[in-house]
Amino acid sequence: MKATTLIALPLIGLALGAAVGVCRAEASAPTAEQAPASDLSLDLALLNAVERGDVQAVRRLLAAGADANASDENGYTPLHMAAFWGHTDVVRLLLAEGADLQAALCDGWSDLHFAASAGLTDIVRQLLADGADVNAKDEDGSTPLHVAAEKGHTDAVRLLLAAGADVNVKSKYSETPLLWAVEGGHTEAVRLLLAAGADVNAKDSDGYTPLHWAVLEGHTDAVRLLLAAGADVNAKGRSSYTPLHWAVSEGHTDAVRLLLEAEADVDVRSKYSETPLHDAASAGRTDIVRLLKEYGAKE
């Protein structure tokens, strides 16, 4: 099948570029109305129709010979655009006409990444039914499950897990979908991933666990879930910082209390011999100083 490359439409390029980043420098491009007649091809008309979600126009253009796998200068195909804009009927039509499910942008994002990131469950379901790779990775090693978890799209998370998504897959930086869900404070997504067997103590490339990130962001509901699932309350990351160090440094008193109740080592020392009490005192966090002393912190 031919592989047509077209000048990017400004609106499409900007919107999709904002979602995933444009891989090549975006050229100044005319709109369809401004383009010379030679550029007003069936394929460019198809991209316009897909963006609008005009099913009848898409059907007519495909019947007239437009390429279902045409791409603009940034690599966006009609299927990418339909998935991004949430045009489920257009997605179905393009797939029926042979659109390439495995086509990826130069940063590795697939149609399933787009749909999962936007929480478009109907499109996620359709793409999976047509054989999309549920564990496709972008250039950073992130999968559709990563991006669905990051945004807290629980229905998409459920669909991906049911389709066999690897719950413990790691990105280039050794980050799991659980870590992304925790960092975003998406409690229900955290619960779903844990129930599916996510490793509660998986460490990123700096040695930090989901519990570190939960306390850093002050997401106390996520802290509770992780502790209940067996998170190591004294896990040490780079420079031997524990979740308690991070909770104290950020001034998240409720998280500090939860960690202490879970028997965090109140006198643990970092690589630089800093204890949580040292950190609290140097930051002037008097409420946390009192709390640490209540749990036996030594001067």
Secondary structure as UniProt FT lines:
FT   STRAND          5..6
FT   HELIX           10..20
FT   TURN            32..34
FT   HELIX           37..39
FT   HELIX           42..52
FT   HELIX           55..63
FT   TURN            64..65
FT   TURN            68..69
FT   STRAND          71..72
FT   TURN            73..74
FT   HELIX           78..85
FT   HELIX           88..96
FT   TURN            97..98
FT   TURN            101..102
FT   TURN            106..107
FT   HELIX           111..118
FT   HELIX           121..129
FT   TURN            130..131
FT   TURN            134..135
FT   TURN            139..140
FT   HELIX           144..151
FT   HELIX           154..162
FT   TURN            163..164
FT   TURN            167..168
FT   TURN            172..173
FT   HELIX           177..183
FT   TURN            184..185
FT   HELIX           187..195
FT   TURN            196..197
FT   TURN            200..201
FT   TURN            205..206
FT   HELIX           210..217
FT   HELIX           220..228
FT   TURN            229..230
FT   TURN            233..234
FT   HELIX           238..240
FT   HELIX           243..250
FT   HELIX           253..261
FT   TURN            262..263
FT   TURN            266..267
FT   TURN            271..272
FT   HELIX           276..282
FT   TURN            283..284
FT   HELIX           286..294
FT   TURN            295..296
//
